[in-house]
Amino acid sequence: MPVNQETAAEPILSVRNLKVAIRTPVGSLHATDGISYDVYPGETFAVVGESGCGKSISSLALMGLLPRAAAATADLCTFDGHPMLSLSRRELSQIRGDKISMIFQDPMTSLNPVYTIGNQLTEVYIRHGKGGRKEATERAVFLLERVGIKNAAQRLKSYPHQLSGGLRQRVVIAMAMMCEPKLIIADEPTTALDVTVQTRTLALLAELQRDFGLAIILITHDLGVVASMADRVAVMYAGRIVETAPTRELFAAPLHPYTQGLIQCIPNFEQSGEPSHLHTIPGMVPSLFKRHHGCTFHNRCAFATPECTAAPVELRDATETHRYACVHTEQELLGYWRDAETQEVVR
């Protein structure tokens, strides 16, 4: 169930006005342009949007894993009381893998091919001073069994190439859990996995979250994954958050035209079994080398007016839990969405 922010504990992660710029030979690329959000203990917070919108790089900024050409700034960026962007490399290394872990996009390349699974699992436990090699091995066996890998003690001797993609993803999840973190960032955790393995992986994450009380940031472009797993959602477009709401509320009444377009793009099969018309969003994403003062979606939006480019479009409140970045009122936008529904546009 979604976290009730009025009664919930303090956020475990708070981000305000996070900006990430990447230096290139042709100028600075503004990968994220002032995003803000909170993540509460025990909830799943999804960040959704098309490729290149800034989902992954914003999380890499939190972890201090940006490439050298990139720089991050924020008015506030605290995790569990730690000011993440101002910590030294040594201080960050004490938090990463311990209190906050990350599941990277591709399980095929997330593991080091020259070390055994056991070596890679136990290293993080020992380096964070949780115990010796014996305790680390016992913990690794326990977690491998917990994520559904049989003959766990024997698997510790395996190398990554000896495991399937699904097993490798389970190993990566077990590795993220080694030090009992408070927050896991799952960056496209089902990439390169077949549909059945995807379903099992998501079910496993949800089960581990219930059992260990984890908070999860789920980065994805798959709205089906969001609908089945997330408590709250932030929709990103061209480096900005354009809408944020509890999952059910977002799918029932999407306000921003981009969110509406994403939901309309979900394939739908009619009762006859034939696919209905597949909706597309026309136009191109604007260049991230330029600073955009108005709505970044206006050049692709059928609802755009001259007002959309006149001034910066900030997130505004539709309800206590639902915010969107558009100059139009929620009544106008919902009316547009309802009209689309009657025209049998896919939801």
Secondary structure by P-SEA (a helix, b strand, c coil): ccccccccccccbbbcbbbbbbbccccccccccbbbbcccccbbbbbbbcccccaaaaaaaaaccccccbbbbcccccccccccccccaaaaaaaccccbbbbcccccccccccccaaaaaaaaaaaaccccaaaaaaaaaaaaaaacccccccccccccccccaaaaaaaaaaaaacccccbbbbccccccccaaaaaaaaaaaaaaaaacbbbbbcccccaaaaaacccbbbbbccccccccccaaaaaaccccaaaaaaaaacccccccccccbbbbbccccccccccccccccccccccccccccccccccccccccccccccccaaaaaaaaaaaaaacccc
